[in-house]
Amino acid sequence: MTLPPGGWSSQRHWHSHEDEFVTVLEGELTLVEDGGETLLKAGDCATFAKNSGNGHHLINRSSTTAVYLEVGSRNPDDVISCSDIDMMSPSSDGRFLHKDGAPFPGQG
């Protein structure tokens, strides 16, 4: 994955059925989790356990593009829950829904 200056990897989120692993290959990224922020530089890694409820994402606050590897299983039973906004997404169909399961307009 590449992340330009000012870019976010995603909304802050966690997975119900998928462990994740990221490693920074070039540049630096700020990992934002429930407990705060951590600066990750080339060679640094982070892991995220499934169903932890600890929302995470990466932000590039530097002036150069960062490159990182993201590894996960893409489990079809997984549900991605956003920590800071009213949104979730079941991997089975990829739709974006409100946390109560109601679809956003235009997603039937």
N, C-alpha and C positions, 0 to 999 in steps of 0.2 A: 504494500500500500504506500502511496505517497500522500503527504499532507503539506499543502503550501502554507506559508506564513499566514497566521490568523485563522487557519482552518480548524474545524473540530472533526473528530472521527465519527461522531454520532451524538445523539442525545445521551445523557448519562443513563445507563441501563444495566440490567442484570438478566441472566438466563435461568430458566427453570430446569433444563435438562442438558445443559452444555457447559463444560469447563472451557475456559479460554486461556490462551497464552499469547503474549506479544513480546517481541524483542526489537529494539531499535537498531537499525543497520547504519543509518546516517543521520546526522543532525541531533536535535534534542526535542523532547516533547514533555509537556506537563500532564501527568496522570492525575485526574481528579476523581476522588472516591469519597465515601461518606465521612471518613476520618480526616480528610484534608487533601493536600496536594503534594506530589513527589516529582522532582525533576528527573527524567530519564534521558540518558545520553547514549550514544552509540555503544553497543555491547551490553546495555542494561536490559533486564527482562522483568516481566510482571505476569502473574497468574491470577485467575479469577475463578473461584469454585462455583459450580452450578448451585442454584437455589440459595445463594448466600443472602440475597436481598441487598448486597452492597453495590450500589450503582457506581459505574465507572465510565469514563471516556478520556480521550486524549485531546489536548489542545496544543497547537504549534504557536507558541508565543515568541519564537525566534524570527530572524529576518531571512532565513533560508529554508528551502523545502526539506522536510524530514522524510525518511524512508523507514518503514517498519514492516515486520512480518507478523501476521495475525493468524493464529491456528485455532480451529474449533472443529467440531464434528458435524455441524449442520443437522442435528438430530431433528427429525420431522415432528417429534412430540414436544419440542422446545417452545416455550412462550417467552418472548422478550418483553420485559416490563420496564418502562421508563420511570426513573426516580423523581424527576422534577416537574414532569408534565403529565396530564391525563391521557396516556397513550400506552398501548401494548400491541404486540404483533405475534400471532401464532405462526410458527414456521411452516405449518401444514399448508397454509394458503397465502402467506405473506401480506395479508391485509393489515392495515393500521386501524385499530379500534380504540374506543374509550375503554378505560379500565373496567367499566361495568358490562363490556361486551357490545355496546351499541356502536354501529359503524359511523365513521365520519361521513359527511355529505358526499354523495357521488360514489360511495363504495358499497351501496346496497346492503 
